[in-house]
Amino acid sequence: MVFSRIRDLREDSDWTQEYVAEQLGIKQTTYSKYELGKINVPAEMFMKLADLYGVSVDYLMGRTDRR
């Protein structure tokens, strides 16, 4: 669920993986692996993603459906 949420938020914002990766200060390939669930998203990245999308970390982690 975590992986689909970060992908869905990116797509809803009409942003590319390259754009989000740049905002996070990581490579696009790393971000792609987050979305695909190939590697775990570090806590620091969850916080950055939550700030970027204006949602809670709990929402990103699937702990709540409330953004």
Secondary structure, 3 states (H helix, E strand, C coil): CHHHHHHHHHHHCCCCHHHHHHHHCCCHHHHHHHHHCCCCCCHHHHHHHHHHHCCCHHHHCCCCCCC
